[in-house]
Amino acid sequence: MEQVKIEVPDGALTALRFGTGPKIAVAAHGITASGMAYRSVARRLPEDWSLIALDLRGRGGSAGLPGPYGMTRHAEDICAAAVQFGQGRPVALVGQSMGAYAALRAAARRPELFTRLVLVDGGLPLPVPVGVDPDVVLTATLGPAITRLSDTFPSAEAYVDFFRAHPALAAEWNDDMAQYVRYDATGPEGAIRSRCNGEAVRQDGRDLLVEADSFGADLVGLAVPVALLHAPRGMFGQAPGLLPEEVVGHWRKRAPHLVTELVDANHYTILMTDGPATAIVRHLTAE
């Protein structure tokens, strides 16, 4: 792995490059994550591939890049990475959770840059109850994650232990997860915290809710081959998943070009454990 930079109009985006092969895949992560979330996937890529796992603005090594945030802004950054590393050739694209929405927006706006799109437990419009304030929904769904961003821990290992106890991770804890947490940790000993920008999370979370209909339009009109891998269990390791089967079935009918696969995992282990990571690679590298 090496850290690389992607030139964008207001600075440089950080990404992690796994592998040295000439075939390129670009990856976008979840709302409080980083490019290190793709370590399991990267290890399973064939030798002639490289994975460019972005730290989206507001996260990881890109935490200092300014807003505004939102899926259209992230999509612009994804396209910049595709142009820089594709060098005139289209690349494969994968996004998980929030990153799936940003990747979908990128492929919808610039289809010539991408050979295929893999959505991992994200990318489908999330139903928002009529008349409910999006900020109320945001607090109910992402409140604990946003609160965690302002928490401090006595050491990096204490931060790792905090994640190790998470109900969605504990039973399948592995070194990829530990390295992901260590990469996110910053600050002096005694006051370790996440590198993730809380304001970026709030803006991005609200964008996912307010602009839900636009992601449906992106999916229906998509000109790039697309596959969705979704999990039956959600962010706390329990059913239902983030994308219930009825939601997946609805969009499969609306977008017949969408290939779907149910993967036995939860919202996090679908990306960070062996079997699901192998499934992602199978779709990502398909001819």
VENBEL-V938233 format. One record per pair of residues at least 4 apart in sequence whose ideal C-beta (glycine too) atoms are under 6 Angstrom apart, sorted by sequence separation. I is the first residue (numbers start at 1). J is the second residue. D is the distance in whole Angstrom. If there is no record, write none. Layout:
I J D
I J D
//
This chain:
29 33 4
33 37 4
38 42 5
45 49 4
55 59 5
59 63 6
69 73 6
82 86 5
95 99 4
96 100 6
99 103 6
107 111 6
119 123 4
132 136 6
138 142 6
139 143 5
142 146 5
154 158 5
169 173 6
173 177 6
187 191 5
200 204 6
201 205 6
206 210 6
207 211 5
222 226 6
233 237 6
240 244 5
243 247 5
245 249 6
251 255 6
265 269 4
268 272 6
269 273 5
280 284 6
281 285 6
7 12 6
8 13 5
29 34 6
55 60 3
57 62 5
68 73 6
86 91 5
95 100 4
132 137 6
153 158 4
165 170 6
187 192 5
233 238 6
243 248 5
265 270 4
45 51 6
55 61 5
153 159 4
187 193 5
233 239 5
252 258 6
270 276 5
5 12 4
6 13 4
55 62 4
95 102 6
107 114 5
185 192 5
232 239 6
234 241 5
263 270 5
29 37 5
57 65 4
95 103 3
169 177 6
233 241 6
234 242 5
252 260 6
6 15 6
42 51 4
82 91 5
164 173 5
186 195 5
232 241 5
93 103 5
107 117 5
184 194 5
231 241 5
4 15 5
27 38 5
58 69 6
184 195 6
265 276 5
248 260 6
4 17 5
230 243 5
263 276 5
1 16 6
2 17 5
38 53 4
263 279 6
1 18 5
35 53 3
56 74 5
160 178 6
163 181 5
230 248 6
16 35 4
35 54 5
100 119 4
104 123 5
15 35 6
35 55 5
34 55 5
93 114 5
101 122 6
160 181 5
100 122 3
101 123 6
90 113 6
92 115 5
100 123 4
18 42 3
27 51 6
90 114 5
92 116 5
93 117 5
94 118 4
96 120 4
97 121 6
23 48 5
34 59 5
90 115 5
97 122 4
242 267 5
19 45 6
21 47 6
23 49 5
24 50 6
25 51 5
26 52 5
27 53 4
28 54 6
34 60 4
156 182 6
159 185 5
21 48 4
75 102 5
79 106 5
21 49 4
74 102 4
78 106 4
21 50 5
52 81 6
156 185 5
237 266 5
19 49 6
71 101 5
75 105 4
19 50 4
71 102 5
75 106 4
79 110 5
82 113 4
226 258 6
227 259 4
228 260 5
229 261 5
231 263 6
235 267 5
18 51 4
52 85 5
72 105 6
159 192 5
233 266 4
234 267 5
71 105 5
79 113 6
220 254 6
229 263 5
231 265 5
17 52 6
220 255 5
231 266 5
154 190 6
156 192 5
219 255 5
231 267 6
15 52 5
16 53 5
15 54 5
152 191 5
153 192 4
231 270 4
14 55 4
152 193 5
149 194 5
14 61 3
149 196 5
14 62 5
13 62 5
149 198 5
28 78 6
146 198 6
11 65 5
26 81 5
146 201 6
26 82 6
227 283 4
24 85 5
24 86 6
142 205 5
13 77 5
26 91 5
30 96 6
24 91 4
25 92 4
26 93 5
27 94 5
28 95 4
30 97 3
31 98 4
138 205 5
30 98 5
138 206 6
168 236 6
8 77 6
30 99 6
167 236 5
168 237 4
29 99 5
167 237 5
28 99 3
8 80 5
134 206 6
137 209 6
6 80 6
28 102 5
6 81 5
28 103 5
134 209 4
134 210 5
6 84 6
128 209 5
128 212 6
126 212 6
125 212 4
125 215 5
125 216 5
177 272 6
176 272 5
172 269 5
168 266 5
168 268 5
172 273 5
117 224 5
116 225 5
117 226 4
118 227 5
119 228 4
120 229 5
121 230 5
108 218 4
114 224 5
121 231 5
111 223 4
32 145 5
105 218 6
111 224 5
101 215 6
104 218 5
108 222 6
107 224 5
124 243 5
121 242 6
124 247 6
124 251 5
69 200 5
63 195 5
63 197 5
69 203 4
60 195 6
69 204 5
40 176 5
71 207 6
39 176 4
59 196 5
70 207 4
58 197 4
58 200 3
37 180 6
36 180 5
121 267 5
36 183 4
34 183 6
121 270 5
34 184 6
120 271 6
32 196 5
118 283 5
118 284 5
32 201 6
31 201 6
31 204 6
96 271 5
94 284 5
92 284 5
40 272 5
44 277 5
37 271 6
44 278 5
41 277 5
45 281 6
40 277 4
44 281 5
41 280 5
25 284 5
//
